[in-house]
Structures are given as structure tokens and as C-alpha cells.
Amino acid sequence: MNNDICRLLGIEFPLFAFSHCRDVVAAVSRAGGFGVFGGVRCTAEELEQELAWIDRNVDGMPYGADLVFPEKTNAKRGATQEELMELVPQAHKDFIAGILRDHDLEFSRDDQLLRAPTISATVGEELLEVAFRHPIKLIANALGLAPKPMIDMAKAHGVPVAALVGAPKHALRQVEAGVDIIVAQGTEAGGHCGEVSTLVLVPEVLRALKQVGRDVPVLAAGGIVNGRQMAGMMAVGAQGAWTGSVWLATSDSEVSDAFRDKMLKASSRDTVRSTARTGKMCRQLRSTWHDAWSAPGAPEPLGMPLQGVIAIPALNKAEQAADKGNAKAHDMVSYYVGQGVGLIDAIRTTSAVVQDFKEDFADALEAMNSLLE
Ligand SMILES: Cc1cc2nc3c(=O)[nH]c(=O)nc-3n(C[C@H](O)[C@H](O)[C@H](O)COP(=O)(O)O)c2cc1C
């Protein structure tokens, strides 16, 4: 395919795969798409190891990195998990202890202090420095304006910057700040998302950019799990599809057996937008965890990062216990996933998913062209 984004990044098929799993990232890029490694949970050393692994396994194909720098967070830089725990009100600690008891989960202080894969301002420029030591072809940011150090370092390395947005005004702010690629992410998406559907958001963002004369490539994200949907969004004007949930259902992905099982059974109505995991609204698989936080008398979830500090170790514990056969823990298992989960009914290899995207995309184009014959 020959459009601006393919030329900019040296790819043949503008299918972007966000994943926290290096195997998925490398496999998508090898198959002609563009893998983006999500490094938000990594320390600088871990990010170095993951990107070095991708470099060895990507066969020289282009790939990118995504580091989340939340614009608004109430953590001080460098705070440890222990220090953050001190900021959590006792009522919230007690509430979580109750949820865990109800699910037959034993939870020690050590479990709680395990470094939670949460988002905070404690990760930062050192991750950027690591990322730019590798031959990344794109750097992405979510949860607010791409920070100046990211944009400055990217420009110095000749690497385009992408930013995820959920509203036209956010797209305009990002472009003003120097972002090169806008990912318009609709409410269907797994992870942190806004309220407007992809089908409406993408043309809204395109229109807003056109009105200010900024010809920036826009990628469509949220709910896209096959090539027909991708073709639909490109017919609307997107230059490609940015996807996340579909890669969870691959044999390579990072998810537990319990989540994989629940994911295959889930319908598009089984996800929820909730603050009960990270403190910011994000779409995830609904479970007894969300039922507990929305029950009468439950405390309000804390903000980011404190909610994640207490929630993520508890949810991780449930996944481990579910995989060992704890049925109540299985009910609690949840992870970020979008509404497209309702269209996913099998686990496939990553390369098979890319291949299917290409074939479905070609079928969709052919079907549309045949309408004009
Ligand atoms: C498991 C999971 C984790 C995610 N984590 C991040 C993240 O750390 N940074 C980010 O920019 N986007 C993250 N996202 C959002 C994706 O980048 C992408 O925009 C979204 O998955 C697209 O919608 P879809 O899930 O319907 O394909 C995540 C998505 C999922 C499913």
C-alpha cells in the first residue's frame, strides 16, 4: 500500500499493533504491519532488555515504542510503591482486603508491595533515553499532551511522534505541540479511552485538522479487530488502524489462561469503562471487581496512580490464583480489553492475525469496487 504513513514508516500495510508483549510486536512487524511496544510497566533496565530482544527478532523491520506520560497525576517523581501505599486511605485498604477475602484470596503485605505495573510520573526521561538508543521508527504517548522532552528527543533522532487522543481539541493541542501522527481512539478501545465512538471521532478529528490546515496522518483506533473494519475506517479518511485488543487473543500474548478463557466467551457488552483499575476511566473486562466497586457503600476509587497501586497487585493475584484453579478468583479476573472482544472467538498466531487482516482488507476493497461495476 502506498499512502503517507506507509512511506513515512517504511511499511507495506498500515496495521499498527500496540502490545505489552515483545513477541507480538516483533511478529507483527515481521509480517508487514507495525508493532508498537508498550513500555509503561518497564523499568529502564527492563525496557532496554525488551527493545534489545525486539531488535534481535524483528529481522530489521520497523517498529515503535509507546511510553505513557500522564499529564495529570498526583504522585511525586521517584515515589516508591511503599511510599505510595502510605498515601492510600485505610478505608480503601480495608475495602480491598474484604474483596480479596470474598474471593478466597490470601494477600500478604509482600504481595501488595510487589511493584505494581501502574502508571505514574515516576517513570520518565530515563525511559525515553533507553528507547532512543534503539532503532525505533515511532514513539507514542497517551494520557495527555506528548511531553516536550519526548518531542525534542524524537526530532533530534528523526523519529515521528504519535499521540492518542479522544477528542478533536486534544488532536489540535498535540499537533500544536509538535506531534506528527494522531491516533484517534474511540470509546470502544481497550485501555484508557473517552466517550465518543471511533466511527464518529475519526471524521471529527480529520475535520478539525483540516480546518486549521494541518495535514497530519490520522490512525483510527478502538474496536478494530479485522481488515474489513480497517478498510471501513480508511474509507472514512484514516491512514491506517491502530489496534490493541485483538493481539491479546494470540498465542504470543501476555495474558493469563483465565483471562484468555474469559475473553473468548465475552460479548461486546461484557466490557466496562471504569476507574476501579487505574484511577482513570479505562475500558476493561467487567468482573466481580467492578461489581464490588460499584456496589452501594463502596468507596470512590482513588485517582491515578494510587488506585493502580492498590488495585493492580490485587487483580494480578486473582489471575495467578485463577490459573491455579480458584473459581472465585476466576470471577474477579479482568484486564484491559475493548468492545471488539465480542468479535474474537479463537486464539491464533500473531502472524495469522496479520494475514487475516490483509485478506479481509482486500476482500472489503473488492466488494466495494464491485458495487461500481
Ligand atoms: C491490554 C491493553 C493495554 C493498553 N495499554 C496502553 C498503553 O500502555 N499505552 C497506550 O498508549 N495505549 C494502551 N492501550 C490502548 C492501545 O494503544 C489502543 O489504542 C487500543 O487498544 C485500541 O483499541 P482496541 O483495543 O479496540 O483495539 C492498551 C490497550 C490494551 C488492550
The ligand as a Gaussian input file, in Angstrom:
#p B3LYP/6-31G(d) Opt

LIG

0 1
 C       -4.139000      -4.569000      27.164000
 C       -4.068000      -3.167000      26.675000
 C       -3.144000      -2.281000      27.232000
 C       -3.019000      -0.985000      26.737000
 N       -2.057000      -0.165000      27.263000
 C       -1.778000       1.004000      26.632000
 C       -0.624000       1.767000      26.994000
 O        0.120000       1.416000      27.915000
 N       -0.356000       2.885000      26.283000
 C       -1.162000       3.286000      25.235000
 O       -0.844000       4.285000      24.588000
 N       -2.260000       2.598000      24.884000
 C       -2.576000       1.452000      25.546000
 N       -3.669000       0.721000      25.149000
 C       -4.538000       1.235000      24.070000
 C       -3.998000       0.820000      22.687000
 O       -2.848000       1.582000      22.363000
 C       -5.034000       1.015000      21.585000
 O       -5.275000       2.391000      21.388000
 C       -6.354000       0.331000      21.811000
 O       -6.130000      -0.983000      22.229000
 C       -7.163000       0.320000      20.516000
 O       -8.454000      -0.216000      20.721000
 P       -8.765000      -1.789000      20.661000
 O       -8.318000      -2.319000      21.964000
 O      -10.230000      -1.836000      20.470000
 O       -8.005000      -2.369000      19.511000
 C       -3.858000      -0.562000      25.674000
 C       -4.807000      -1.428000      25.139000
 C       -4.934000      -2.715000      25.628000
 C       -5.974000      -3.630000      25.020000

